[in-house]
């Protein structure tokens, strides 16, 4: 072991010894006690050891200040959260308002580039007034007046939140209005005096995944306890929830019974209390309403219609229980993937990936039941994201960015024309960098794309940071270097500026090439995603860009699992692993917080046949004494109520038992996103930069 690693071992293990013993079945199960006194003492000891080891870096404080300045820069895009008639809303966060200002401006002033903002809720001031660490979770305002809004606020950033009724005209919460206590709640306006609500109704009301098992109707002026049943699921379901969509001036209310993470039964409300099952396949996803038809995305073939297509059904046929088949609206070609669909009153907006390059197609009625397609005039080879849409005006607000181009917000009209509303100034000199897309060949022959960012003319081998995810149909696309990788701010920029390499790998499991790309890494095929990652690393070595032991793998959530697998399966290949909000104990994941909801992705570890393939990669069980693993950096949140903090805690404890070094940073707020404000994100960026230099730099 090198002197640097011995030094870390002394800091992270000897200075933070394990505090108590536990049971032989799992000696570290006590660390699953999220707020347990002994568990938190251990966490604080590990946190302190890591801070001591990494804040001594000469660059730490400068990195932290620069990251905070970048994140708090008032020159940021005021992305529209929602367009409500002729009004735009936005959540604005800066140094003075770290939790945000919920505000509104007229659509006309917003489009002019000089919005006239009116503050609705100052989240920081509200939290101070009420003695709460509120994190904004959004507002749902009832169309068409948009006067009454359901405001969701989370204490510290957990998935659970409280819901309170707000009057936009009065600028205040409604006295004796609707209010839902803290829970993982789903709430939908049925009308101005009625809500459909799924929440924690007490013992036996939640699924094994921790979400509402029933939807009830709650009338204004009555106690929540008197809400009446609308739809009930089963304990093994994921959840039962409701939502509403507008079709012009018509509001349609739906109830969804999620039978697995990827399957749901969709019901449309015919009249209050009357639900009609729609013909939408359980594997399909509803995407919007337009001209009396409902759009859906097919994750599996439907008859002769291929998976990945957008189709539509007649709503009146649904309500009358007539079974007329769907019409094809759009089918992607070649190496395209439909990643997002939205509608306005007279247009359909389809966002595509074409070999991981973003494209936007606008569809408008052709008059014979078909649709005319137009490409939007947006930058090529950019990552596109919908921000909001204006129904009556048939406008879509779309951001475009790349590794080297800062985000620009465009207003796109139904004819495909795009007008820039706001562009960010550059935060670094892009001329110093080069970006290339390459394809690696995986173990089974699959071509796997990845993006490489370096200084121009750079010759390797150099240390390399590689970020990936590989699951849950979540495509990974390039974003400006000041926001890569996830929750680490400008880490990738710091890394590339120093003459190192940054890589974004598009491994299987995501949605880069449609449903088949995801299916190829599902359940027993999970190893394909990991083999893709290794193939990218080995391709970079073959190109002379890097070398074994000089590669850091990075991932968060499912990507944290990926990084944990990489460090345990290929310790010869990786020299560092950034592991954020991770799943790591795959034997127990389905019994921890929301873990049961992901069994459609990973399998059920309590079923012997499933555990047979899960056990081949589960990182916590894979650790073996006597192996020289790369020293990982775990980052997570105590208040993550989605992925249990016990995963990272137990992995750290097992590494300590085996005398292996590690770094550990558990933020006490922030939820699954591990960041309630920019201050914490800036600290994390500086810590991770110091970590990479310590582990991949010269000994």
C-alpha positions, -999 to 999 in steps of 0.1 A, spaced: 0 0 0 13 34 -10 22 60 17 -8 82 6 -32 53 11 -17 45 45 -21 81 55 -58 80 45 -62 47 63 -49 64 95 -73 94 90 -104 76 79 -103 44 100 -79 47 129 -92 82 138 -128 70 133 -129 35 149 -161 15 148 -181 23 179 -201 -8 186 -204 -44 175 -236 -61 161 -252 -93 151 -234 -121 132 -261 -122 104 -251 -86 94 -225 -71 118 -233 -36 107 -271 -37 106 -271 -12 135 -260 14 110 -294 12 93 -309 30 124 -310 63 105 -312 87 134 -298 63 160 -274 79 185 -246 54 179 -250 54 141 -249 92 140 -218 93 162 -201 69 137 -212 91 108 -198 123 125 -165 105 132 -162 95 96 -173 129 83 -147 146 106 -119 123 94 -127 130 58 -129 168 63 -96 167 81 -80 146 53 -92 167 24 -97 203 35 -59 205 40 -56 205 2 -41 239 -8 -68 243 -34 -98 233 -12 -109 268 -1 -104 284 -35 -123 255 -51 -152 259 -26 -154 297 -32 -153 294 -69 -180 266 -70 -202 287 -47 -197 318 -69 -206 298 -101 -237 284 -85 -249 317 -70 -240 338 -100 -270 361 -106 -264 356 -143 -285 325 -145 -314 315 -166 -348 322 -150 -363 289 -163 -401 289 -164 -415 264 -140 -450 267 -154 -469 289 -178 -504 297 -165 -524 315 -191 -504 348 -197 -482 344 -166 -449 326 -161 -437 313 -127 -401 306 -117 -381 295 -87 -351 317 -83 -321 308 -61 -290 329 -54 -267 337 -26 -293 358 -8 -320 333 -14 -305 298 -12 -339 280 -8 -355 302 -35 -381 328 -44 -412 315 -61 -422 344 -83 -443 353 -114 -441 376 -144 -462 383 -174 -455 360 -204 -451 391 -226 -424 406 -203 -407 372 -200 -405 368 -238 -392 403 -242 -361 393 -221 -370 418 -194 -394 400 -171 -411 421 -144 -410 397 -114 -434 396 -85 -424 375 -55 -451 351 -44 -433 331 -17 -398 337 -2 -390 302 8 -360 312 31 -381 338 49 -410 314 53 -387 288 68 -372 314 92 -407 326 102 -419 290 108 -387 276 122 -385 250 94 -357 241 69 -381 243 40 -371 231 5 -394 239 -24 -411 210 -40 -433 229 -64 -468 243 -68 -499 230 -87 -523 258 -96 -558 250 -108 -566 260 -144 -580 280 -159 -579 308 -133 -547 295 -116 -557 314 -85 -556 285 -60 -524 265 -58 -513 235 -38 -478 243 -25 -455 214 -15 -427 221 10 -402 195 23 -383 197 56 -347 195 46 -353 181 11 -368 147 18 -393 131 -6 -419 135 20 -435 170 22 -464 190 35 -490 204 11 -508 237 18 -533 258 -2 -521 292 -15 -541 320 -29 -522 337 -57 -545 367 -58 -543 373 -20 -506 364 -19 -511 342 12 -519 307 24 -557 301 25 -571 303 61 -586 270 69 -577 258 34 -565 224 23 -535 212 42 -519 178 42 -495 167 69 -460 155 62 -459 123 41 -451 110 7 -482 126 -7 -499 127 -41 -526 154 -45 -546 165 -76 -573 191 -80 -606 176 -91 -622 210 -89 -619 241 -68 -635 225 -37 -623 189 -42 -590 171 -41 -580 135 -50 -554 126 -25 -531 97 -18 -512 99 15 -504 80 47 -538 74 62 -524 53 90 -514 17 97 -519 -5 66 -524 24 42 -490 24 25 -475 -1 0 -444 -21 9 -426 5 -12 -437 32 11 -462 50 -11 -499 56 -8 -521 25 -15 -553 44 -18 -567 75 -35 -595 93 -17 -617 123 -25 -615 151 0 -641 179 0 -634 214 12 -646 221 48 -645 184 59 -618 167 80 -592 148 60 -603 117 79 -637 118 62 -622 116 27 -640 89 7 -624 60 -12 -619 64 -50 -594 36 -57 -575 11 -36 -545 -10 -46 -526 -39 -29 -497 -38 -5 -473 -52 -31 -482 -24 -56 -458 5 -60 -485 32 -54 -519 44 -63 -519 80 -75 -539 106 -94 -532 134 -119 -550 158 -142 -543 169 -178 -558 197 -198 -571 192 -234 -577 228 -244 -603 240 -219 -613 205 -208 -598 191 -176 -594 153 -175 -587 135 -142 -569 101 -141 -560 75 -115 -530 52 -119 -524 20 -100 -487 12 -103 -484 -26 -101 -446 -24 -106 -420 3 -113 -427 0 -151 -463 -13 -151 -495 6 -143 -532 4 -148 -546 37 -160 -582 48 -153 -600 80 -165 -626 96 -144 -659 95 -163 -678 114 -135 -670 120 -98 -665 85 -83 -667 67 -116 -635 54 -131 -631 37 -165 -601 15 -173 -583 29 -204 -570 7 -232 -534 19 -226 -511 -11 -221 -497 -14 -186 -462 -10 -199 -470 22 -218 -466 58 -205 -492 85 -209 -477 117 -224 -505 142 -228 -539 152 -244 -546 169 -276 -577 174 -298 -597 148 -279 -570 122 -280 -546 108 -254 -509 103 -263 -489 73 -251 -454 61 -254 -449 24 -261 -422 7 -240 -431 -27 -257 -445 -34 -292 -483 -32 -296 -493 -55 -324 -474 -43 -354 -465 -10 -338 -428 -11 -326 -417 -2 -291 -405 34 -288 -434 48 -308 -458 75 -298 -495 66 -304 -529 81 -296 -563 69 -284 -597 86 -287 -609 98 -253 -646 96 -260 -641 60 -271 -625 54 -237 -653 70 -218 -678 49 -237 -657 17 -232 -654 14 -270 -623 -5 -280 -609 13 -311 -572 7 -316 -545 34 -313 -532 55 -342 -495 59 -347 -483 95 -342 -445 91 -344 -420 63 -347 -383 70 -343 -358 58 -369 -324 42 -368 -305 51 -337 -331 76 -324 -349 75 -291 -380 94 -280 -371 107 -246 -398 132 -238 -432 142 -252 -454 172 -243 -485 189 -258 -499 224 -262 -534 232 -275 -525 226 -312 -491 209 -313 -472 179 -301 -435 183 -291 -412 153 -293 -377 154 -279 -353 129 -295 -318 116 -290 -300 107 -322 -268 90 -313 -272 109 -280 -275 143 -298 -307 162 -289 -333 170 -315 -369 185 -312 -397 177 -337 -430 197 -337 -461 179 -349 -492 199 -360 -525 187 -374 -525 180 -412 -564 181 -414 -569 144 -424 -561 130 -389 -524 128 -397 -496 151 -384 -472 174 -401 -436 171 -387 -412 200 -385 -377 200 -370 -372 229 -345 -344 253 -354 -322 245 -324 -284 241 -321 -271 208 -333 -252 183 -310 -268 199 -279 -286 185 -250 -322 198 -251 -346 199 -221 -382 211 -219 -386 238 -193 -423 246 -197 -449 251 -224 -476 277 -231 -508 259 -241 -528 287 -256 -498 302 -274 -485 269 -287 -450 277 -274 -424 253 -259 -396 266 -237 -365 246 -243 -329 249 -230 -300 239 -252 -265 233 -238 -234 212 -243 -201 206 -225 -186 238 -238 -217 259 -246 -236 274 -216 -274 270 -215 -296 291 -237 -334 292 -232 -354 292 -264 -391 299 -271 -400 275 -299 -432 281 -319 -453 254 -336 -437 262 -369 -403 252 -355 -389 287 -353 -368 292 -321 -361 326 -305 -335 329 -278 -351 343 -246 -320 342 -224 -284 330 -228 -259 325 -200 -224 341 -204 -195 317 -206 -180 307 -172 -147 295 -187 -127 296 -219 -142 269 -240 -115 274 -267 -90 254 -245 -111 222 -247 -120 196 -272 -150 172 -272 -152 139 -291 -177 111 -292 -163 76 -295 -177 41 -294 -163 12 -274 -171 -24 -281 -186 -42 -251 -181 -79 -241 -210 -90 -262 -201 -69 -292 -225 -39 -285 -212 -5 -296 -213 18 -265 -210 56 -271 -191 79 -248 -180 115 -248 -145 126 -240 -135 161 -228 -99 172 -227 -77 201 -233 -69 206 -270 -39 186 -281 -37 166 -249 -16 135 -251 -22 107 -225 -20 88 -205 -36 112 -179 -59 106 -149 -95 103 -160 -129 108 -144 -157 88 -159 -194 94 -150 -222 69 -158 -256 57 -146 -270 28 -166 -305 22 -154 -342 32 -151 -345 44 -186 -324 75 -177 -303 87 -206 -270 106 -197 -265 136 -219 -238 163 -220 -244 195 -199 -222 225 -194 -189 216 -176 -198 237 -145 -227 212 -138 -209 179 -143 -212 153 -128 -244 153 -108 -244 172 -75 -207 180 -79 -210 214 -96 -179 224 -115 -158 193 -106 -155 182 -142 -143 217 -152 -117 217 -124 -105 183 -135 -102 191 -172 -86 225 -166 -57 207 -149 -50 187 -180 -69 155 -170 -98 139 -189 -135 137 -183 -158 111 -198 -196 107 -199 -204 70 -207 -237 61 -223 -239 25 -210 -269 3 -214 -297 5 -189 -306 41 -199 -328 54 -227 -301 65 -251 -315 42 -278 -350 35 -267 -366 6 -247 -342 -21 -260 -312 -2 -245 -329 -3 -211 -341 -39 -215 -305 -50 -223 -294 -43 -187 -326 -53 -168 -326 -78 -139 -304 -109 -149 -288 -88 -177 -275 -62 -153 -239 -72 -159 -242 -58 -194 -242 -23 -180 -211 -30 -160 -193 -47 -189 -201 -16 -210 -184 6 -184 -153 -16 -184 -153 -16 -222 -153 22 -222 -124 23 -197 -104 -2 -217 -111 16 -249 -96 48 -234 -66 29 -222 -61 14 -257 -63 50 -272 -35 59 -248 -57 85 -230 -53 69 -196 -39 39 -178 -51 12 -153 -53 26 -118 -57 62 -131 -94 61 -137 -121 73 -113 -156 60 -118 -185 83 -106 -222 77 -102 -251 86 -79 -281 65 -68 -283 36 -93 -250 51 -106 -236 48 -70 -244 11 -73 -225 11 -106 -195 27 -90 -196 2 -61 -197 -27 -85 -168 -13 -105 -145 -9 -75 -153 -45 -63 -153 -63 -97 -124 -44 -112 -101 -30 -86 -73 -35 -111 -89 -10 -135 -101 18 -112 -80 39 -89 -109 58 -73 -147 57 -70 -171 85 -63 -202 68 -49 -232 91 -42 -266 82 -25 -259 45 -34 -275 12 -33 -248 -13 -22 -264 -40 0 -285 -56 -27 -295 -84 -4 -315 -60 18 -323 -32 -6 -359 -42 -11 -365 -40 27 -351 -5 30 -372 26 24 -384 28 -12 -363 -2 -23 -392 -25 -29 -403 -3 -58 -372 -11 -78 -376 -49 -79 -387 -46 -116 -353 -32 -123 -331 -54 -102 -351 -85 -92 -362 -97 -58 -333 -108 -36 -357 -128 -14 -363 -151 -44 -334 -176 -47 -333 -175 -85 -331 -137 -85 -305 -136 -57 -284 -160 -78 -278 -132 -103 -280 -102 -79 -254 -118 -57 -229 -118 -85 -225 -80 -83 -239 -68 -49 -210 -47 -37 -215 -51 1 -214 -89 -2 -186 -87 -27 -160 -71 -4 -133 -96 6 -105 -92 30 -70 -90 16 -80 -72 -16 -65 -38 -23 -96 -18 -34 -95 18 -47 -103 41 -18 -139 52 -25 -156 85 -16 -191 80 -3 -215 110 -3 -251 109 9 -277 125 31 -291 114 64 -325 126 53 -326 105 21 -360 88 24 -356 71 -10 -323 53 -9 -314 43 27 -282 58 41 -274 24 56 -261 12 22 -231 36 23 -227 34 61 -224 -4 61 -201 -5 31 -178 20 49 -178 -1 80 -169 -33 61 -140 -15 44 -128 -3 79 -131 -39 92 -108 -50 63 -83 -23 69 -92 -5 36 -92 33 33 -122 53 23 -137 88 25 -171 96 38 -194 127 37 -229 124 50 -249 156 48 -275 159 74 -301 175 51 -307 174 13 -328 142 8 -319 119 -21 -305 148 -41 -279 154 -13 -281 192 -16 -306 215 1 -286 246 -10 -255 257 -30 -233 260 1 -233 222 5 -229 215 -32 -198 238 -32 -182 220 -3 -188 187 -21 -172 199 -53 -141 210 -34 -139 178 -14 -142 156 -45 -116 176 -64 -92 172 -35 -101 135 -33 -94 129 -70 -60 146 -68 -51 126 -37 -61 93 -52 -51 97 -88 -22 121 -85 14 113 -79 20 93 -46 
